[in-house]
Amino acid sequence: MTKDEFAGLRIEQPPQKLREIAVERLRSAIVSGQLPSGYRLVERTLVDQLGVSRSVVREAIRYLEAEELVEILPRGGPVVATMDWDRARQIYDIRLLLEAAAAADCARNCDAATAARLNEALNGLQNAYADGDSQGLIHASTHFYEVIFDAAGHHIAWEIVHRLNGRISRLRSMTLASKERHISGQARMRRIAEAILSHDPETAAQAVRDHLTEAAAIANRLLLADDAAQARKLSR
């Protein structure tokens, strides 16, 4: 990767919490695909590109390893973790179970305060889509689901989803960029919200299933295509 390809990573005016900023910059680069699966994270290069100390880079890598966005290879050092279909399938299965249940209970519990929060979250999604802000869209999507889980009272379930959030965001970035969607992700999430606001648990849960089933099918095709491309490279 050239120096120009690291544009946007450098921290020009370091605030107090350098590790948090370094983690966010590297996480965003991984989630967006700027740093692809298997990319070697060389400390010396990251120190130069981020403009921080070696100790900050090491802390950031350890933090991202805990999120399973980075893995340490024996005698190979840290690399961007592989995202393959087997891992992705398990993540989508977990999301489907937890998010469908949360949407249904959110619909049952929906009061005026929840409706206001949900509409605000939808507006954030709409603005991110309109601006073409991919990172803003990922953050807005995460907030949308956080509102649903919180209103449903599914706090432990949200802890589980939150621990997976780095990998969920990575998949979300991949599928949002795809041209294969029959219905946009924004429209899918609006359907979820409309069912919740209508106090319709069954429709809310089904809207989640429809959304995730289509996203999983897109991820399956993209990841299997990547695996096939890698296999062709290795066979040459």
VEXZA-334878 format. One record per residue: z, x, y of N, C-alpha, C, O in turn; residue number from 1; residue in one letter. Coordinates in nm, 3 decimals, padded with zeros to 5 digits. Each point is the difference from the previous one (the first is absolute). Layout:
BEGIN
nup neast nnorth caup caeast canorth cup ceast cnorth oup oeast onorth i aa
Z X Y Z X Y Z X Y Z X Y NUM A
...
***
This chain:
BEGIN
nup neast nnorth caup caeast canorth cup ceast cnorth oup oeast onorth i aa
00.000 00.085 -00.119 00.000 -00.085 00.119 00.000 00.089 00.124 00.081 00.092 00.010 1 M
-00.171 -00.120 00.085 -00.012 00.083 00.119 00.105 -00.038 00.103 00.070 -00.100 -00.012 2 T
-00.061 00.187 00.115 00.099 -00.025 00.105 -00.027 -00.132 00.072 00.093 -00.073 00.034 3 K
-00.223 00.043 -00.011 -00.035 -00.124 00.069 00.045 -00.122 -00.077 00.034 -00.103 00.060 4 D
-00.033 00.113 -00.194 00.037 -00.115 -00.082 00.149 -00.030 00.007 00.046 -00.105 -00.046 5 E
00.029 00.199 00.105 00.143 -00.023 00.020 00.028 -00.056 00.139 00.116 -00.017 00.038 6 F
-00.222 -00.012 00.037 00.019 -00.055 00.134 00.083 -00.127 -00.007 -00.026 -00.087 -00.083 7 A
00.124 00.076 00.170 00.085 -00.117 00.000 00.131 00.022 -00.074 00.093 -00.079 00.014 8 G
-00.085 00.187 -00.094 00.124 00.028 -00.071 00.101 00.077 00.088 00.121 -00.019 -00.011 9 L
-00.175 00.105 00.099 00.088 00.089 00.075 00.097 -00.077 00.090 -00.039 -00.096 00.066 10 R
00.163 00.140 -00.064 00.103 -00.059 00.084 00.002 00.078 00.132 00.052 00.112 00.005 11 I
-00.108 -00.170 00.100 -00.015 00.071 00.126 00.132 00.013 00.075 00.028 00.106 00.057 12 E
00.053 -00.211 -00.056 00.128 00.003 00.071 00.110 -00.040 -00.098 00.036 -00.117 -00.009 13 Q
00.016 00.215 -00.064 00.096 -00.031 -00.106 00.126 -00.069 00.052 00.067 00.053 00.089 14 P
-00.033 -00.172 -00.144 00.126 -00.063 00.036 00.113 00.061 -00.082 -00.021 00.100 -00.069 15 P
00.139 -00.157 00.076 00.114 00.056 -00.070 -00.019 -00.003 -00.151 00.023 00.100 -00.068 16 Q
-00.064 -00.213 00.016 -00.005 -00.016 -00.144 -00.137 00.043 -00.053 -00.084 -00.083 -00.035 17 K
00.064 00.214 00.030 -00.130 00.053 -00.040 -00.036 -00.037 -00.143 -00.116 -00.029 -00.029 18 L
00.214 00.030 -00.060 -00.032 -00.030 -00.139 -00.060 -00.139 -00.014 -00.097 -00.019 -00.073 19 R
00.157 -00.080 00.143 -00.049 -00.136 -00.010 -00.144 -00.012 00.050 -00.081 -00.072 -00.058 20 E
00.050 00.144 00.167 -00.136 -00.004 00.054 -00.096 00.069 -00.095 -00.110 -00.049 -00.023 21 I
00.152 00.165 -00.032 -00.086 00.072 -00.094 -00.026 -00.085 -00.125 -00.112 -00.005 -00.051 22 A
00.216 -00.062 00.003 -00.017 -00.088 -00.116 -00.100 -00.111 00.031 -00.088 -00.029 -00.081 23 V
00.102 -00.033 00.199 -00.088 -00.109 00.037 -00.145 00.046 00.013 -00.091 -00.070 -00.044 24 E
00.070 00.188 00.103 -00.137 00.051 00.015 -00.063 00.028 -00.136 -00.115 -00.037 -00.025 25 R
00.190 00.101 -00.062 -00.053 00.032 -00.133 -00.019 -00.126 -00.084 -00.099 -00.014 -00.070 26 L
00.196 -00.078 00.079 -00.012 -00.126 -00.074 -00.127 -00.075 00.044 -00.075 -00.050 -00.083 27 R
00.054 00.042 00.212 -00.117 -00.070 00.053 -00.129 00.066 -00.048 -00.097 -00.069 -00.034 28 S
00.095 00.203 00.030 -00.119 00.071 -00.045 -00.027 -00.026 -00.148 -00.116 -00.009 -00.041 29 A
00.222 -00.003 -00.040 -00.015 -00.028 -00.142 -00.044 -00.145 -00.020 -00.093 -00.028 -00.076 30 I
00.161 -00.064 00.144 -00.030 -00.142 -00.015 -00.144 -00.031 00.040 -00.067 -00.079 -00.065 31 V
00.020 00.143 00.172 -00.136 -00.027 00.049 -00.107 00.068 -00.085 -00.118 -00.034 00.011 32 S
00.159 00.129 -00.096 -00.097 00.074 -00.080 -00.048 00.127 00.068 -00.083 00.072 -00.055 33 G
00.133 -00.043 00.176 -00.036 00.125 00.068 00.041 00.119 -00.086 -00.071 00.100 -00.008 34 Q
00.188 -00.112 -00.056 00.043 00.098 -00.101 -00.015 -00.067 -00.136 00.083 -00.084 -00.034 35 L
-00.185 00.118 -00.043 -00.029 -00.073 -00.124 00.087 00.042 -00.118 00.072 00.100 00.007 36 P
-00.079 -00.177 -00.114 00.073 00.032 -00.124 -00.032 00.143 -00.043 -00.116 00.042 -00.001 37 S
00.222 00.031 -00.035 -00.019 00.137 -00.049 -00.009 00.106 00.107 -00.007 00.118 -00.031 38 G
00.007 -00.159 00.158 -00.012 00.099 00.108 00.125 00.087 00.006 00.112 -00.052 00.003 39 Y
-00.131 00.184 -00.002 00.112 00.093 00.003 00.063 00.004 00.138 -00.070 00.017 00.100 40 R
00.201 -00.034 -00.094 00.074 00.003 00.125 00.058 00.140 00.018 00.108 00.030 -00.049 41 L
-00.181 00.053 00.120 00.038 00.140 00.020 00.092 00.009 00.122 -00.038 -00.039 00.111 42 V
00.158 00.091 -00.133 00.100 00.004 00.107 -00.052 00.068 00.125 00.014 -00.052 00.111 43 E
-00.075 00.169 -00.129 -00.045 00.077 00.115 -00.101 -00.079 00.083 00.004 00.002 00.123 44 R
-00.093 -00.072 -00.191 -00.101 -00.080 00.070 00.064 -00.116 00.075 -00.035 -00.029 00.114 45 T
00.130 -00.039 -00.181 00.066 -00.114 00.063 00.086 00.041 00.118 00.008 -00.072 00.100 46 L
00.057 00.188 -00.110 00.078 00.052 00.113 -00.090 00.016 00.122 00.036 -00.038 00.111 47 V
-00.156 00.095 -00.133 -00.094 00.022 00.109 -00.055 -00.131 00.054 -00.006 -00.020 00.121 48 D
-00.034 -00.069 -00.211 -00.066 -00.124 00.043 00.096 -00.100 00.064 -00.036 -00.069 00.095 49 Q
00.158 00.060 -00.148 00.098 -00.093 00.057 00.075 00.058 00.119 00.050 -00.073 00.085 50 L
-00.044 00.207 -00.080 00.071 00.063 00.110 00.149 -00.007 -00.015 00.072 -00.010 00.100 51 G
-00.022 00.016 -00.224 00.144 -00.005 -00.027 00.039 00.118 -00.088 -00.087 00.077 -00.043 52 V
00.216 -00.063 00.017 00.047 00.113 -00.080 -00.024 -00.023 -00.149 -00.025 -00.113 -00.044 53 S
00.032 00.220 -00.032 -00.017 -00.009 -00.145 00.109 -00.088 -00.062 -00.027 -00.073 -00.096 54 R
00.149 00.078 00.150 00.108 -00.081 -00.057 -00.028 -00.149 00.020 00.031 -00.081 -00.087 55 S
-00.088 00.044 00.202 -00.034 -00.140 00.024 -00.109 -00.045 -00.097 00.008 -00.111 -00.054 56 V
-00.108 00.195 00.032 -00.107 -00.032 -00.095 00.058 -00.021 -00.139 -00.038 -00.094 -00.069 57 V
00.129 00.181 00.028 00.060 -00.012 -00.134 00.079 -00.130 -00.014 -00.007 -00.068 -00.102 58 R
00.083 00.035 00.207 00.075 -00.126 -00.003 -00.094 -00.119 -00.008 00.026 -00.094 -00.076 59 E
-00.134 00.097 00.152 -00.096 -00.111 -00.001 -00.063 -00.015 -00.138 -00.018 -00.112 -00.049 60 A
-00.016 00.223 -00.014 -00.061 -00.005 -00.134 00.098 -00.057 -00.101 -00.037 -00.080 -00.085 61 I
00.165 00.122 00.095 00.101 -00.055 -00.092 00.014 -00.150 00.018 00.015 -00.074 -00.097 62 R
-00.019 00.029 00.222 00.014 -00.143 00.029 -00.117 -00.078 -00.059 00.020 -00.106 -00.059 63 Y
-00.140 00.158 00.075 -00.119 -00.067 -00.052 -00.007 00.008 -00.153 -00.058 -00.086 -00.065 64 L
00.118 00.191 00.009 00.010 00.007 -00.146 00.088 -00.113 -00.051 -00.030 -00.060 -00.104 65 E
00.139 00.030 00.175 00.088 -00.110 -00.040 -00.073 -00.134 00.006 00.031 -00.090 -00.077 66 A
-00.128 00.076 00.168 -00.081 -00.122 00.010 -00.114 00.000 -00.102 -00.073 -00.098 -00.012 67 E
00.059 00.211 -00.061 -00.106 00.019 -00.099 -00.139 -00.001 00.062 -00.098 -00.039 -00.063 68 E
00.092 00.081 00.189 -00.129 00.025 00.064 -00.042 00.146 -00.019 -00.116 00.036 00.017 69 L
00.214 00.047 -00.052 -00.023 00.142 -00.028 00.060 00.032 -00.135 00.105 -00.052 -00.037 70 V
-00.174 00.138 -00.038 00.057 00.047 -00.127 -00.007 00.153 -00.003 -00.088 00.061 00.061 71 E
00.182 -00.001 -00.132 00.008 00.146 -00.010 -00.058 00.041 -00.135 00.051 -00.038 -00.105 72 I
-00.158 00.117 00.109 -00.062 00.046 -00.124 00.066 00.131 -00.044 00.027 00.086 00.084 73 L
-00.001 -00.070 -00.215 00.054 00.127 -00.049 -00.094 00.115 00.037 -00.118 -00.001 -00.035 74 P
00.171 00.098 00.104 -00.076 00.117 00.045 -00.116 -00.037 00.093 -00.086 00.082 00.029 75 R
00.085 -00.205 00.018 -00.108 -00.043 00.089 00.048 -00.045 00.136 -00.079 -00.014 00.093 76 G
00.211 -00.011 -00.081 00.054 -00.043 00.127 -00.026 -00.147 00.029 -00.048 -00.072 -00.087 77 G
00.079 00.028 00.208 -00.014 -00.142 00.034 -00.146 -00.040 00.023 -00.077 00.074 00.062 78 P
00.041 -00.192 -00.112 -00.132 -00.058 00.022 00.018 -00.148 00.028 00.104 -00.059 -00.032 79 V
-00.205 -00.002 00.093 00.001 -00.144 00.019 -00.006 -00.066 -00.138 -00.087 00.033 -00.082 80 V
00.179 -00.125 00.057 00.010 -00.062 -00.133 -00.127 -00.078 -00.034 -00.064 -00.058 00.088 81 A
00.031 00.060 -00.215 -00.116 -00.075 -00.048 00.031 -00.149 00.000 00.108 -00.043 -00.040 82 T
-00.205 -00.036 00.087 00.010 -00.145 -00.011 -00.109 -00.044 -00.097 -00.118 -00.002 00.035 83 M
00.157 -00.034 -00.156 -00.098 -00.045 -00.099 00.023 -00.148 -00.029 00.096 -00.059 00.049 84 D
-00.184 00.000 -00.128 00.007 -00.143 -00.023 00.126 -00.039 -00.077 00.055 -00.107 00.026 85 W
-00.009 00.189 -00.119 00.120 -00.036 -00.077 00.120 -00.016 00.093 00.076 -00.096 -00.013 86 D
-00.058 00.190 00.108 00.110 -00.012 00.096 -00.022 -00.121 00.091 00.092 -00.077 00.026 87 R
-00.215 00.062 00.023 -00.030 -00.110 00.091 00.024 -00.135 -00.068 00.056 -00.091 00.062 88 A
-00.097 00.078 -00.186 00.017 -00.127 -00.071 00.147 -00.039 -00.008 00.035 -00.116 00.021 89 R
00.051 00.213 -00.050 00.143 -00.029 -00.009 00.056 -00.042 00.136 00.085 -00.089 00.008 90 Q
-00.132 00.153 00.099 00.046 -00.037 00.134 -00.043 -00.142 00.034 00.079 -00.077 00.054 91 I
-00.204 00.042 -00.085 -00.046 -00.137 00.028 00.075 -00.102 -00.085 00.030 -00.110 00.048 92 Y
00.001 00.144 -00.173 00.076 -00.093 -00.084 00.139 -00.028 00.059 00.045 -00.114 00.002 93 D
00.020 00.221 00.045 00.133 -00.016 00.061 -00.010 -00.082 00.127 00.079 -00.092 00.023 94 I
-00.178 00.125 00.061 -00.018 -00.075 00.125 -00.024 -00.148 -00.027 00.058 -00.086 00.067 95 R
-00.143 00.056 -00.164 -00.034 -00.140 -00.027 00.125 -00.081 -00.036 00.020 -00.110 00.051 96 L
00.062 00.166 -00.138 00.122 -00.071 -00.041 00.096 -00.019 00.117 00.049 -00.110 00.023 97 L
-00.023 00.218 00.051 00.101 -00.005 00.106 -00.050 -00.075 00.123 00.076 -00.076 00.059 98 L
-00.201 00.096 -00.021 -00.050 -00.064 00.122 -00.026 -00.149 -00.018 00.023 -00.078 00.092 99 E
-00.070 00.039 -00.210 -00.021 -00.143 -00.024 00.133 -00.076 00.003 00.010 -00.108 00.058 100 A
00.093 00.167 -00.121 00.133 -00.064 00.001 00.057 -00.005 00.142 00.059 -00.100 00.039 101 A
-00.077 00.209 00.037 00.052 00.003 00.136 -00.071 -00.102 00.089 00.064 -00.068 00.081 102 A
-00.196 00.057 -00.095 -00.075 -00.097 00.082 00.044 -00.143 -00.031 00.014 -00.082 00.091 103 A
00.008 00.053 -00.219 00.043 -00.135 -00.038 00.137 -00.032 00.059 00.019 -00.108 00.054 104 A
00.076 00.201 -00.064 00.133 -00.026 00.054 00.001 00.001 00.152 00.079 -00.071 00.063 105 D
-00.168 00.151 -00.003 -00.011 -00.002 00.146 -00.049 -00.138 00.046 00.048 -00.051 00.102 106 C
-00.142 -00.008 -00.176 -00.049 -00.134 00.034 00.112 -00.103 -00.011 00.009 -00.092 00.081 107 A
00.077 00.108 -00.182 00.112 -00.094 -00.017 00.102 00.015 00.112 00.061 -00.098 00.043 108 R
-00.043 00.222 00.006 00.104 00.028 00.099 -00.051 -00.004 00.143 00.078 00.015 00.094 109 N
-00.208 -00.035 -00.075 -00.061 00.020 00.132 00.060 -00.094 00.106 -00.007 -00.123 -00.012 110 C
00.067 00.183 00.114 00.053 -00.077 00.113 -00.073 00.044 00.127 -00.096 00.077 -00.008 111 D
00.138 -00.124 00.121 -00.068 00.030 00.125 00.000 00.150 00.031 -00.099 00.055 00.048 112 A
00.212 00.010 -00.076 00.008 00.143 00.028 -00.096 00.079 -00.088 -00.067 00.092 00.046 113 A
00.061 -00.129 -00.175 -00.091 00.068 -00.092 -00.145 -00.025 00.041 -00.082 00.092 -00.002 114 T
00.051 -00.215 00.041 -00.136 -00.033 00.043 -00.040 00.086 00.121 -00.113 00.049 00.007 115 A
00.204 -00.031 00.086 -00.029 00.082 00.118 -00.025 00.145 -00.039 -00.094 00.063 00.050 116 A
00.176 -00.008 -00.139 -00.017 00.138 -00.046 -00.131 00.017 -00.076 -00.070 00.101 00.017 117 R
00.037 -00.199 -00.099 -00.123 00.009 -00.080 -00.123 -00.008 00.090 -00.097 00.074 -00.021 118 L
00.101 -00.162 00.119 -00.113 -00.009 00.094 -00.015 00.127 00.082 -00.111 00.044 00.029 119 N
00.223 00.016 00.007 -00.004 00.127 00.074 -00.062 00.109 -00.087 -00.081 00.080 00.047 120 E
00.120 -00.077 -00.176 -00.057 00.099 -00.093 -00.150 -00.022 -00.018 -00.076 00.097 -00.007 121 A
00.034 -00.223 00.000 -00.143 -00.031 -00.011 -00.076 00.046 00.124 -00.112 00.051 -00.011 122 L
00.170 -00.070 00.127 -00.064 00.046 00.123 -00.017 00.151 00.000 -00.101 00.053 00.047 123 N
00.203 00.018 -00.100 -00.011 00.145 -00.011 -00.114 00.041 -00.091 -00.073 00.094 00.029 124 G
00.058 -00.166 -00.141 -00.112 00.027 -00.092 -00.133 -00.025 00.068 -00.093 00.082 -00.010 125 L
00.083 -00.193 00.080 -00.124 -00.037 00.066 -00.039 00.104 00.106 -00.117 00.037 00.011 126 Q
00.215 00.009 00.065 -00.027 00.100 00.104 -00.046 00.132 -00.061 -00.091 00.065 00.052 127 N
00.154 -00.026 -00.165 -00.039 00.125 -00.065 -00.143 -00.010 -00.055 -00.078 00.094 00.012 128 A
00.045 -00.209 -00.072 -00.137 -00.022 -00.047 -00.099 00.008 00.116 -00.102 00.067 -00.009 129 Y
00.133 -00.136 00.118 -00.090 -00.005 00.115 -00.021 00.138 00.061 -00.109 00.033 00.046 130 A
00.215 00.049 -00.046 -00.008 00.135 00.058 -00.063 00.101 -00.094 -00.032 00.112 00.041 131 D
00.015 -00.150 -00.168 -00.050 00.096 -00.098 00.097 00.112 -00.026 -00.039 00.112 -00.034 132 G
00.168 -00.141 00.050 00.107 00.100 -00.014 00.050 -00.001 -00.145 00.084 -00.084 -00.035 133 D
-00.134 00.175 -00.048 00.034 -00.002 -00.142 00.148 00.028 -00.025 00.062 -00.065 -00.083 134 S
-00.006 00.162 00.157 00.143 00.028 -00.018 00.085 -00.115 00.051 00.100 -00.037 -00.062 135 Q
-00.139 -00.019 00.175 00.072 -00.115 00.052 -00.007 -00.118 -00.094 00.096 -00.076 -00.012 136 G
-00.209 00.061 -00.056 -00.017 -00.109 -00.096 00.091 00.017 -00.120 00.057 -00.098 -00.049 137 L
-00.044 00.220 00.002 00.089 00.026 -00.114 00.145 -00.029 00.039 00.073 -00.062 -00.077 138 I
-00.032 00.106 00.197 00.137 -00.027 00.045 00.022 -00.151 00.020 00.105 -00.053 -00.035 139 H
-00.206 -00.015 00.090 00.012 -00.145 00.022 00.008 -00.075 -00.132 00.072 -00.098 -00.012 140 A
-00.148 00.145 -00.088 00.005 -00.064 -00.132 00.137 00.017 -00.064 00.054 -00.094 -00.059 141 S
00.001 00.214 00.071 00.135 00.025 -00.055 00.102 -00.090 00.069 00.087 -00.056 -00.066 142 T
-00.098 00.042 00.198 00.094 -00.085 00.074 -00.014 -00.147 -00.042 00.099 -00.071 -00.013 143 H
-00.222 00.026 -00.008 -00.026 -00.137 -00.043 00.077 -00.031 -00.128 00.067 -00.103 -00.010 144 F
-00.075 00.193 -00.088 00.070 -00.024 -00.126 00.151 00.016 00.014 00.077 -00.068 -00.068 145 Y
-00.035 00.157 00.156 00.144 00.017 00.023 00.060 -00.130 00.052 00.110 -00.039 -00.041 146 E
-00.180 -00.029 00.131 00.047 -00.129 00.053 00.014 -00.100 -00.115 00.099 -00.073 -00.008 147 V
-00.198 00.069 -00.080 00.002 -00.096 -00.111 00.117 00.027 -00.094 00.073 -00.093 -00.037 148 I
-00.054 00.219 -00.003 00.109 00.034 -00.092 00.136 -00.027 00.065 00.092 -00.048 -00.066 149 F
-00.080 00.081 00.194 00.127 -00.022 00.069 00.034 -00.148 00.008 00.112 -00.040 -00.029 150 D
-00.211 -00.042 00.068 00.025 -00.144 00.011 00.026 -00.063 -00.136 00.072 -00.099 -00.010 151 A
-00.132 00.155 -00.094 00.022 -00.051 -00.136 00.139 00.038 -00.053 00.048 -00.060 -00.096 152 A
00.015 00.159 00.159 00.128 00.049 -00.050 -00.016 00.095 -00.117 00.096 00.023 -00.074 153 G
-00.215 00.033 00.055 -00.029 00.089 -00.113 00.016 00.146 00.045 -00.096 00.077 00.002 154 H
00.219 -00.040 00.032 00.024 00.131 00.059 -00.011 00.113 -00.102 -00.052 00.107 00.033 155 H
00.099 -00.128 -00.153 -00.012 00.103 -00.104 -00.146 00.020 -00.036 -00.045 00.113 -00.019 156 I
-00.030 -00.222 00.008 -00.143 00.010 -00.029 -00.071 00.079 00.109 -00.089 00.081 -00.028 157 A
00.128 -00.105 00.155 -00.062 00.075 00.108 00.031 00.148 -00.009 -00.085 00.083 00.033 158 W
00.206 -00.048 -00.077 00.034 00.142 -00.019 -00.096 00.064 -00.099 -00.043 00.114 00.019 159 E
00.010 -00.186 -00.126 -00.093 00.051 -00.100 -00.139 00.019 00.061 -00.063 00.104 -00.016 160 I
00.017 -00.207 00.087 -00.132 00.008 00.063 -00.002 00.112 00.103 -00.098 00.074 00.010 161 V
00.207 -00.061 00.067 00.006 00.102 00.105 -00.010 00.140 -00.061 -00.063 00.088 00.059 162 H
00.125 -00.066 -00.175 -00.009 00.130 -00.065 -00.143 00.031 -00.044 -00.039 00.117 -00.009 163 R
-00.038 -00.221 -00.018 -00.139 00.018 -00.039 -00.094 00.002 00.120 -00.122 00.013 -00.016 164 L
00.177 -00.027 00.136 -00.084 -00.030 00.115 -00.106 00.105 00.030 -00.111 -00.034 00.041 165 N
00.143 00.162 -00.061 -00.100 00.103 00.023 -00.122 -00.018 -00.088 -00.114 00.009 00.047 166 G
00.138 -00.037 -00.175 -00.112 -00.019 -00.092 -00.069 -00.134 00.023 -00.121 -00.011 -00.017 167 R
00.199 -00.091 00.055 -00.061 -00.129 00.034 -00.092 00.017 00.121 -00.111 -00.052 00.001 168 I
00.157 00.125 00.100 -00.081 00.022 00.119 -00.127 00.078 -00.033 -00.106 -00.025 00.057 169 S
00.118 00.118 -00.150 -00.117 00.079 -00.042 -00.106 -00.091 -00.062 -00.118 00.011 00.031 170 R
00.161 -00.100 -00.119 -00.092 -00.096 -00.061 -00.053 -00.099 00.102 -00.118 -00.035 -00.001 171 L
00.207 -00.008 00.091 -00.041 -00.097 00.103 -00.109 00.061 00.089 -00.097 -00.068 00.034 172 R
00.113 00.195 00.004 -00.099 00.067 00.083 -00.135 00.005 -00.071 -00.105 -00.019 00.061 173 S
00.109 00.045 -00.191 -00.123 00.008 -00.079 -00.071 -00.134 -00.008 -00.122 -00.008 00.019 174 M
00.197 -00.098 -00.047 -00.063 -00.131 -00.020 -00.041 -00.064 00.133 -00.098 -00.074 00.005 175 T
00.174 00.101 00.102 -00.036 -00.056 00.130 -00.133 00.055 00.049 -00.075 -00.070 00.069 176 L
00.045 00.196 -00.105 -00.125 00.062 00.043 -00.120 -00.044 -00.084 -00.114 00.027 00.036 177 A
00.141 -00.097 -00.146 -00.108 -00.040 -00.091 -00.083 -00.114 00.058 00.051 -00.085 00.073 178 S
-00.179 00.085 -00.106 -00.091 -00.109 00.040 -00.008 -00.108 -00.108 -00.077 -00.095 00.012 179 K
00.158 00.110 -00.119 -00.012 -00.089 -00.115 00.081 -00.128 00.011 -00.013 -00.088 -00.086 180 E
00.094 00.074 00.189 00.085 -00.118 00.011 -00.084 -00.125 00.027 -00.086 -00.001 00.088 181 R
00.113 -00.104 -00.164 -00.064 -00.128 00.026 00.066 -00.069 00.119 -00.065 -00.069 00.079 182 H
00.195 00.090 -00.067 00.079 -00.053 00.112 00.081 00.116 00.056 00.059 00.076 -00.077 183 I
-00.056 -00.060 00.208 00.069 00.115 00.059 00.149 -00.004 -00.032 00.058 -00.106 -00.025 184 S
00.002 00.226 00.027 00.144 00.008 -00.022 00.077 -00.080 00.103 00.101 -00.063 -00.031 185 G
-00.150 00.064 00.156 00.065 -00.076 00.105 -00.002 -00.150 -00.033 00.101 -00.069 00.017 186 Q
-00.216 00.019 -00.063 -00.010 -00.142 -00.035 00.089 -00.034 -00.119 00.060 -00.107 -00.005 187 A
-00.050 00.200 -00.091 00.088 -00.023 -00.115 00.145 -00.013 00.044 00.072 -00.090 -00.045 188 R
-00.029 00.179 00.134 00.139 -00.004 00.045 00.026 -00.122 00.089 00.111 -00.054 00.002 189 M
-00.213 00.011 00.071 00.016 -00.122 00.078 00.021 -00.120 -00.092 00.080 -00.088 00.031 190 R
-00.150 00.085 -00.144 00.018 -00.111 -00.096 00.143 00.000 -00.056 00.060 -00.106 -00.019 191 R
-00.008 00.226 -00.008 00.139 00.010 -00.046 00.093 -00.059 00.106 00.088 -00.081 -00.031 192 I
-00.108 00.123 00.156 00.087 -00.046 00.108 -00.012 -00.151 00.021 00.101 -00.068 00.021 193 A
-00.222 00.016 -00.027 -00.019 -00.145 00.021 00.072 -00.081 -00.107 00.058 -00.105 00.029 194 E
-00.061 00.153 -00.154 00.070 -00.071 -00.107 00.151 00.005 00.021 00.070 -00.099 -00.025 195 A
-00.020 00.214 00.071 00.144 00.012 00.028 00.039 -00.094 00.114 00.100 -00.071 -00.009 196 I
-00.180 00.071 00.115 00.031 -00.084 00.116 -00.011 -00.148 -00.033 00.060 -00.084 00.068 197 L
-00.137 00.051 -00.173 -00.011 -00.139 -00.046 00.106 -00.037 -00.102 00.002 -00.111 -00.053 198 S
00.089 00.206 00.025 00.109 -00.022 -00.097 -00.057 -00.035 -00.138 00.047 -00.092 -00.066 199 H
-00.150 00.169 00.025 -00.069 -00.025 -00.128 00.015 00.123 -00.089 -00.085 00.088 00.003 200 D
00.194 -00.081 -00.082 00.027 00.120 -00.080 -00.111 00.033 -00.100 -00.037 00.117 -00.013 201 P
-00.016 -00.217 -00.057 -00.100 00.026 -00.102 -00.127 00.058 00.060 -00.058 00.095 -00.053 202 E
00.014 -00.152 00.166 -00.122 00.051 00.065 00.023 00.139 00.057 -00.090 00.084 -00.004 203 T
00.210 -00.059 00.056 00.031 00.133 00.053 -00.006 00.105 -00.110 -00.058 00.107 00.018 204 A
00.119 -00.137 -00.133 -00.002 00.094 -00.112 -00.142 00.022 -00.050 -00.038 00.113 -00.032 205 A
-00.042 -00.220 00.026 -00.138 00.013 -00.047 -00.084 00.080 00.099 -00.088 00.076 -00.041 206 Q
00.114 -00.093 00.171 -00.072 00.078 00.100 00.027 00.149 -00.015 -00.090 00.082 00.018 207 A
00.215 -00.047 -00.052 00.034 00.140 -00.026 -00.076 00.049 -00.123 -00.058 00.109 00.002 208 V
00.057 -00.190 -00.108 -00.071 00.041 -00.124 -00.148 00.021 00.026 -00.058 00.097 -00.048 209 R
-00.004 -00.187 00.126 -00.142 00.013 00.031 -00.028 00.128 00.078 -00.096 00.072 -00.027 210 D
00.183 -00.044 00.124 -00.015 00.118 00.084 00.010 00.128 -00.084 -00.085 00.089 00.010 211 H
00.189 -00.080 -00.091 00.023 00.122 -00.076 -00.098 00.016 -00.116 -00.035 00.113 -00.035 212 L
-00.008 -00.223 -00.024 -00.098 00.009 -00.109 -00.131 00.059 00.051 -00.060 00.085 -00.066 213 T
00.015 -00.131 00.184 -00.123 00.055 00.055 00.019 00.147 00.039 -00.086 00.083 -00.028 214 E
00.198 -00.051 00.093 00.025 00.139 00.042 00.007 00.092 -00.121 -00.052 00.111 00.005 215 A
00.117 -00.156 -00.113 00.012 00.082 -00.120 -00.137 00.024 -00.063 -00.027 00.111 -00.047 216 A
-00.059 -00.212 00.046 -00.134 00.016 -00.058 -00.081 00.102 00.079 -00.074 00.080 -00.058 217 A
00.088 -00.082 00.191 -00.071 00.097 00.085 00.054 00.140 -00.027 -00.078 00.094 -00.017 218 I
00.211 -00.078 00.013 00.060 00.130 -00.027 -00.042 00.052 -00.137 -00.027 00.120 -00.015 219 A
00.020 -00.208 -00.084 -00.043 00.039 -00.133 -00.140 00.062 00.004 -00.022 00.108 -00.056 220 N
-00.071 -00.174 00.122 -00.137 00.050 00.006 -00.007 00.133 00.075 -00.068 00.093 -00.043 221 R
00.139 -00.084 00.156 -00.005 00.122 00.080 00.062 00.119 -00.073 -00.055 00.110 00.001 222 L
00.170 -00.133 -00.064 00.070 00.110 -00.066 -00.073 00.045 -00.127 -00.006 00.119 -00.029 223 L
-00.050 -00.213 -00.045 -00.077 00.038 -00.119 -00.126 00.074 00.040 -00.044 00.091 -00.071 224 L
-00.016 -00.129 00.184 -00.118 00.072 00.050 00.037 00.143 00.040 -00.075 00.093 -00.026 225 A
00.193 -00.077 00.088 00.047 00.134 00.036 00.023 00.085 -00.125 -00.036 00.117 -00.003 226 D
00.098 -00.178 -00.100 00.024 00.073 -00.125 -00.131 00.044 -00.062 -00.011 00.113 -00.050 227 D
-00.089 -00.200 00.052 -00.130 00.034 -00.058 -00.066 00.114 00.078 -00.061 00.089 -00.059 228 A
00.074 -00.093 00.192 -00.057 00.105 00.084 00.067 00.135 -00.028 -00.067 00.102 -00.008 229 A
00.198 -00.104 -00.007 00.073 00.123 -00.032 -00.040 00.055 -00.136 -00.015 00.121 -00.018 230 Q
-00.003 -00.210 -00.079 -00.041 00.042 -00.134 -00.137 00.065 00.003 -00.023 00.099 -00.069 231 A
-00.069 -00.154 00.150 -00.134 00.058 00.011 00.006 00.140 00.061 -00.072 00.090 -00.042 232 R
00.160 -00.073 00.142 00.015 00.131 00.062 00.049 00.104 -00.101 -00.049 00.112 -00.006 233 K
00.148 -00.154 -00.074 00.059 00.093 -00.096 -00.097 00.038 -00.112 00.010 00.107 -00.058 234 L
-00.103 -00.199 00.029 -00.095 00.025 -00.110 -00.115 00.091 00.040 -00.075 00.047 -00.085 235 S
00.060 -00.021 00.215 -00.112 00.084 00.046 00.025 00.148 -00.028 -00.084 00.084 00.032 236 R
***
